[in-house]
């Protein structure tokens, strides 16, 4: 009964991405493999993949497979993979991808873009203008203007450049993080702790 229950619940091997279809690891539970179940508990012979530290003395076979890739001091304890809220990625370096080391944990649910990550762009500043000559040095609630000059020898209309930084564009946005998580379905991952000891190639 225990073997049949485990056989039905073993769905995918350690290192297979969760975006792949569910695959059976093998016909028999193999120690160190990852099982996925829709139940709210891990079946007998498996342990929840929650990053727990186990005693090496009571789990020597499993420790010989996992080592300290997932935590522990390697003398008294070792850690289980922690797949709570995480997806699995295959170890190694795919073509054009970043190298991935066994046991490495990285990534984030959200990201906040920095100025250097923004594409090059411009902002439009709109300035109201008027054709009439200014009549005060300190207009209140009006537009910048320059007093008209005497037109004894030239046009009375002012022809002057505005001072540098006289028009500024205010900051926009709230710098809030953006969610980058794909659509997901939560299941429970379990590590096979009792089963066939795998043979090395």
C-alpha positions as CSV (number, residue, x, y, z in Angstrom):
1,X,0.0,0.0,0.0
2,X,2.8,2.4,0.9
3,X,4.6,1.7,-2.3
4,X,1.5,2.2,-4.4
5,X,0.7,5.5,-2.7
6,X,4.2,6.8,-3.3
7,X,4.2,5.6,-6.9
8,X,1.0,7.6,-7.6
9,X,2.4,10.7,-6.0
10,X,5.8,10.8,-7.6
11,X,5.4,13.3,-10.4
12,X,8.6,15.0,-11.2
13,X,12.3,14.6,-10.6
14,X,14.6,17.0,-8.8
15,X,15.8,19.7,-11.2
16,X,12.8,19.6,-13.6
17,X,11.1,23.0,-14.1
18,X,7.5,23.3,-13.0
19,X,6.6,24.7,-16.4
20,X,7.0,21.2,-17.9
21,X,4.2,18.7,-17.9
22,X,4.0,16.5,-14.8
23,X,6.3,13.4,-15.4
24,X,6.7,10.3,-13.3
25,X,10.2,9.9,-11.8
26,X,10.0,6.1,-12.1
27,X,7.9,3.2,-11.2
28,X,9.3,2.9,-7.7
29,X,10.1,5.8,-5.3
30,X,13.8,6.7,-5.6
31,X,15.4,8.4,-2.6
32,X,16.2,12.0,-3.1
33,X,13.6,12.6,-5.8
34,X,10.9,15.3,-5.5
35,X,7.2,14.2,-5.3
36,X,4.3,16.7,-5.9
37,X,0.9,16.0,-4.3
38,X,-2.4,17.8,-4.3
39,X,-3.0,16.6,-0.7
40,X,-2.2,18.9,2.2
41,X,0.4,16.5,3.6
42,X,3.4,14.5,2.4
43,X,2.8,10.7,2.3
44,X,4.7,8.3,4.5
45,X,8.3,7.8,3.3
46,X,8.6,11.4,2.2
47,X,9.4,14.7,3.9
48,X,8.1,18.1,3.0
49,X,10.5,20.2,1.0
50,X,10.5,23.0,3.4
51,X,14.2,23.6,4.1
52,X,14.1,21.8,7.4
53,X,17.4,20.7,9.0
54,X,17.8,16.9,9.6
55,X,20.2,15.0,11.8
56,X,22.8,13.2,9.7
57,X,23.0,10.3,12.1
58,X,19.4,9.4,11.5
59,X,19.4,10.1,7.7
60,X,22.8,9.0,6.5
61,X,21.6,7.7,3.1
62,X,19.7,10.8,2.3
63,X,22.6,13.0,3.4
64,X,24.9,11.1,1.1
65,X,22.7,12.3,-1.8
66,X,21.9,15.9,-0.8
67,X,25.0,16.8,1.1
68,X,24.9,20.5,2.3
69,X,23.6,21.8,-1.0
70,X,20.5,23.0,0.8
71,X,21.9,23.9,4.2
72,X,23.3,22.4,7.4
73,X,26.8,22.3,8.8
74,X,27.7,18.9,7.2
75,X,28.8,17.5,10.6
76,X,25.6,17.2,12.6
77,X,22.8,18.4,10.3
78,X,21.9,18.8,6.6
79,X,19.1,20.7,4.9
80,X,16.2,19.7,2.7
81,X,15.4,21.7,-0.4
82,X,13.0,24.6,0.4
83,X,10.4,24.8,-2.4
84,X,7.9,26.8,-0.4
85,X,6.7,29.5,-2.8
86,X,9.5,28.7,-5.3
87,X,9.7,27.0,-8.7
88,X,12.4,24.6,-9.7
89,X,15.1,25.3,-12.3
90,X,17.4,22.7,-13.9
91,X,21.1,22.9,-12.8
92,X,23.7,23.8,-15.3
93,X,23.9,26.4,-18.1
94,X,21.4,26.3,-20.9
95,X,22.3,28.0,-24.3
96,X,22.4,31.7,-23.8
97,X,21.2,31.4,-20.2
98,X,22.8,32.2,-16.8
99,X,24.7,29.3,-15.1
100,X,22.7,27.6,-12.3
101,X,24.4,25.8,-9.4
102,X,22.8,22.9,-7.6
103,X,21.1,24.3,-4.4
104,X,21.3,27.9,-5.5
105,X,18.2,30.0,-4.5
106,X,17.5,33.3,-6.1
107,X,14.8,35.5,-7.7
108,X,12.1,37.8,-6.5
109,X,8.3,38.1,-6.6
110,X,8.6,41.8,-7.4
111,X,11.0,44.2,-9.0
112,X,11.4,48.0,-8.8
113,X,13.0,49.6,-11.8
114,X,15.9,51.9,-11.4
115,X,16.7,55.0,-13.5
116,X,19.4,53.0,-15.3
117,X,16.9,50.3,-16.3
118,X,14.4,52.8,-17.8
119,X,14.5,53.3,-21.6
120,X,15.8,56.6,-23.0
121,X,12.9,59.0,-23.2
122,X,11.9,62.7,-22.9
123,X,9.1,64.6,-21.1
124,X,7.1,67.5,-22.7
125,X,7.0,70.8,-20.8
126,X,4.2,73.2,-21.7
127,X,4.8,76.9,-21.1
128,X,2.1,79.5,-21.4
129,X,3.1,82.6,-23.2
130,X,1.6,86.1,-24.0
131,X,2.4,88.6,-26.7
132,X,1.8,91.6,-24.5
133,X,4.6,93.4,-22.7
134,X,5.1,92.8,-19.0
135,X,3.9,95.5,-16.6
136,X,5.3,94.2,-13.3
137,X,8.5,92.6,-12.1
138,X,6.7,90.1,-9.8
139,X,3.5,88.9,-11.5
140,X,1.3,86.8,-9.2
141,X,-0.4,83.8,-10.8
142,X,0.6,84.9,-14.3
143,X,3.3,84.1,-16.8
144,X,6.9,85.3,-16.9
145,X,7.4,88.4,-19.0
146,X,10.0,91.2,-19.5
147,X,9.3,94.9,-19.3
148,X,9.1,96.6,-22.7
149,X,12.1,98.6,-23.7
150,X,12.1,102.1,-25.1
151,X,11.6,102.0,-28.8
152,X,13.5,105.1,-29.8
153,X,15.9,103.2,-31.9
154,X,14.4,99.7,-32.0
155,X,11.2,97.7,-31.7
156,X,9.6,98.0,-28.3
157,X,8.8,94.3,-28.1
158,X,11.1,92.4,-25.8
159,X,13.3,89.8,-27.4
160,X,15.1,87.9,-24.6
161,X,15.9,84.4,-23.7
162,X,14.6,83.0,-20.4
163,X,17.2,82.1,-17.8
164,X,18.5,78.5,-17.5
165,X,16.3,76.1,-15.5
166,X,13.4,78.6,-15.5
167,X,11.1,75.8,-16.6
168,X,11.3,72.4,-14.9
169,X,9.4,69.2,-15.2
170,X,8.2,67.7,-11.9
171,X,8.8,64.0,-10.9
172,X,6.0,61.5,-11.7
173,X,5.4,58.0,-10.5
174,X,5.5,56.3,-7.1
175,X,8.5,53.8,-7.5
176,X,6.2,51.0,-6.5
177,X,7.4,47.4,-7.1
178,X,6.0,45.5,-10.1
179,X,4.9,41.9,-9.7
180,X,6.7,39.5,-12.1
181,X,5.4,36.2,-10.9
182,X,3.8,34.0,-13.6
183,X,0.3,32.5,-13.1
184,X,0.7,29.6,-10.7
185,X,-1.1,26.7,-8.9
186,X,0.1,25.8,-5.4
187,X,0.9,22.1,-4.7
188,X,2.9,20.4,-2.0
189,X,6.5,19.2,-2.8
190,X,7.9,16.3,-0.9
191,X,11.4,14.7,-0.8
192,X,11.5,10.9,-1.0
193,X,13.3,9.8,2.1
194,X,12.6,6.1,2.1
195,X,13.0,4.2,-1.2
196,X,15.4,2.8,-3.6
197,X,18.9,4.2,-3.3
198,X,19.9,5.5,-6.7
199,X,22.8,4.0,-8.6
200,X,25.4,6.4,-10.0
201,X,26.0,6.4,-13.7
